[in-house]
Amino acid sequence: MSSPPSPAHADVVTQRLVLRPWTVDEAVAVLDGIRSPHWAEDFPAEGDRVIAGLFDHHPDWLGTCGHRLVIERDSGSVVGSIGLFWPPGAGVLEIGYGVVTSRRGRGYASEATRALAGFALTLPDVHTVSADVELSNAASVRVLEKAGFHRWTTGENAATFRFTRRRPGAGALMA
């Protein structure tokens, strides 16, 4: 298992968002139900609580190549989370994301996914970023398509597809 590299700048910044690694204190606050004044009124969502509960078992997820909070630049509010499930397997790194209900429909999930996938594809051990999505989850399918991912069948379940975004020049996909 390789250790994640330590990029010089941990934050990934987009036009409207900052994607910042979680801190241990933030994970503890989420798990203990302690509210921060910098959180959107409906943060954390259930998925954020699940991720916060997994950091003890996956400490690499707290680093710059792991999970991040999605922060609105204008308000400074945490409005979701997005993450890379480190380490990559054979050059493929999985991504997951969620934006709180009050901020959905603004394109934040696609913007964050596009930016974090772009960051991941600069890492030396990564040539592909992937996400498995049920086709019935139309919102997630749209997020990935808008973020530049392409749909592939997994062959395992006709209702689930793998979406991938590859480093330019990375060669053919091995599904």
N, C-alpha and C positions, 0 to 999 in steps of 0.2 A: 504494500500500500504506500503510495507516495504522499508526501506532505504537501499541502497547498503552498504555492509561492506567496511571497509577501510583496504585493505591488506597492509602489511608493504612495499612491493615493487610494485610500480605502473607499471613499465615497464615489458613487457613479451619479453624475448630475445630468439631468435632461432639461429641456426647456421649462417644464413645470414641476419637476420632481427631483428629490434627492433620495438616493437609495443608499442607506447607511447601515453598516453591520450592527446587529443587536449587541447590547451589552448584557453581562450577566445580571446586573441590577434590573434591567428592563424585563428580562425573562422571568425573574423572581416576582416582580410586580404583577406581571400578567398572571402567573400561576396563583399568586396570593390574592388577586382581586383588588390590588391597590391601584387607584386611578392616578394618572398623570395629567396635569393641566395641558400638556402638549398632545394629547390623544384626541382624535375625533370622538364625538359623543358615543359612537357605536363601535369603537375599537377597544379591546380586541374582539375579533370574531372567533368562532369556534376553531377554525383552522389555525389561527394564531396561538391559541391556547395549546393545541396539539403540538405544534412545532416547539413552543417554549418548553413543553414537558419532555421533549426528546433531546435537548441540548446536553444533558448529563451523559447520555449514551453516545452522543455524536459531538464531541467538543470542537471538531474541525468546522462544524456548521456555524460556529460563532465568529469565525475568521472572515477575512476579506473574500474568500472563495466560497462562503457558505450563505447563510440567510441574512436578509436585510429588511429593515423597516422602510416602508414607502412613505415619504414625507412630502406634503405639498409645500412648494417653495414660497408661495404667497402667504399662506397662513402659518406655516411651521408645524402644522398638525400631522400626526401619524395617522395615515388613512388605510394602511394595509401592510402586507408583508409579501416578500418574494424571496425565493431562495434557490440555491444550487445545492444539489445533494452530492457533496464531495465524499469520496474521491471518484474520479471518472473511471468507468469500466471500459477498457479497450479504446480510450479516447472519446467516449460518449459520456456526457454529463447531463443528468436530469434536472429540469427546472420546474418549480411550482410557484403559484402566485395566488393572491387574493386581495381584493379591495373591499372595504366596508360598504354596506348597502347605501349609506348616505352619499357616497362619492362615485357610485357606479354610473355608467352611461356617459362619462367624460373622457373616455379613452385612456385613463390612467393605467389600466392593466396592460394594454398593448404597448404603451409608451415605456413602461417599466420593463416589460418582457423583452422588447426590442433592445433596450439599452443593456440589460444584464446579460442577455445572450451575446451581444456584441463584445462585452467585456470578457465573458467566458471564452470566446473564440480567440482571444489574444493570449490565452494561457498555453504554455508549451505542451501540456499533456492532453489538451482538448482539441478535437477536430469537429465535434458534433454536439449540439445541445438538443435534447429531446424532451417530449412530454407525451404521455399516453392519456387520451381523452375519449370518453364515451361520446359517440356522435349525437346522442340525445342532449348533450350539454352544449347547446348552440352558442351560448355566450362565450364559452371557453374556446370553441372552435374558431369563432370570429377573432378573439384575442390573438390566438396563435397565427392565424392567416394574416392579420394586420401587422403582426410583428415579424413577418417574413419567413414563417415556418411553412414547410410543405408536408402534405399528408401522405402517409404510407400505411398500408394494411399490416397488421401485426401477424396475421395468419392464425392467431390463437383464438380470437373472439371477433366475430363479424361486427359487433356493436362498438368495438374499441379500435381506435386508430392511433398510430404513433405519428406525431408531428415532429419534424426535425428541421434544424437550421444548421448548415454546415459552413465551415471555414472555406472561403474561396480556394479552389484548387485542391481540395481535400480528397478528390477521387470519388468513386462510386460508393453508394450507401450499402452497407451490409445490414439488412433488417433483422 
